[in-house]
Amino acid sequence: MIYGKIWCVVKPSVGIPLMLGTVAVSSFAVHYALLSHTTGCPSTTRVAPRR
């Protein structure tokens, strides 16, 4: 493991959920940004105007 010595500083019971949470939040942020700024696919956050 490349960063094996990090567990001498941070407990695995704190570090692993923190890393997984960071990956999940960044993944949701990237997907939201792509879906909200792309015109190729319909966005579910925008409501079509009524006629």
JOTA-V14005 format. One record per pair of residues at least 6 apart in sequence whose C-alpha atoms are under 7 Angstrom apart, sorted by the first residue. I is the first residue (numbers start at 1). GAP is how many residues later the second one is. Records with the same first field share a line. If there is no record, write none. Layout:
I = GAP / GAP
This chain:
35 = 8
36 = 7
